[in-house]
Amino acid sequence: MPTVTRIVRLGNSRGIRIPKALLDQAALPDEVELQAEPGRLVVQAVRKPREGWEAAAAAMHATGDDALLDPPRSTAFDDQEWEW
């Protein structure tokens, strides 16, 4: 259900008061990301770097989409200098 609120002055800035019920429903953390779109502000949780990569890699492996794009090639270093 939409909630109506006002944009208020906060020092030199402007802000909105978000009702607790909406915050609880959205389950947002303390740090959020704001993005402006025409006619709206989008508030979303900050994503951590590489968040979701593990699940994406597992999904790729399950469908066979994790194969190398180029075949492995040896270099002069591999052939002449590398020792186990």
N, C-alpha and C positions, 0 to 999 in steps of 0.2 A: 504494500500500500504506500503510495507516495506521501511524503511529508513536506510541508511547506515551511521554509525558514527564511530569514532575512540576512543579507550581507551587512555586516557591522564593521565599524571602524575599530581597529586595534592598534593604537599608536599611529604610526605612519602607514600602516598596512590595512588591509581589509580581511575579514575572515567570516566564517560561518560557524554556527553552533550545531553540532551533530548530536541528535538525541541518543542516549545510551542504548535504547532498544535497537536502533539501526546499527550502531557499532557492534553490539553483541551479535546481531544477525550476520553482519559482514565478517566478523572474526578477524579484523585487521590487527596487525602487530603495531607496536609503537612507532615504527618507521615506515612511512608510506611514500609512494611515488605519485606525483601529480602530473597530469598531461592535459593540455588544452586542446579541445576539438571545437569546431564551430557550434556554438550554442550550449556547450557543456564543459565541465571539468571532470576528468576521470581520476578517481583515487583508487590506487591498488597497492597491494603489499610489494615491498621492494624484493626483487628476485635476487637470490645469491648467485654469484658467478658459477657456472656449470651446474646449476640446479636442474635436475631432471635428466642429466646426461646418462646416468647409470641405467635408468628405465628405458631411455631411447636406445642405448646400445644393446640392451637385452632384447628389445623388440626387433631391432635390426638383425640380431643374430638368429632369432626365432624364425624370421622370414628369409634368411639367407642373403640379406642385403649388406652384410659386413665383409664381403670379399674385397680383396685389393683391386683397385682399378687398373694398375699397371703391374706387369709381372716383375718379380724381384730380379735385379741385375747386380752382378758383382762388379766391383771397381778394381783398379790397379792396387789400391790399398788392401782390398779383400784378398786378391790373388797373390800378392807378393809380400806384404808387410805384416798382416795379421797373424798372430800366433795364439793358440789356446793355452 
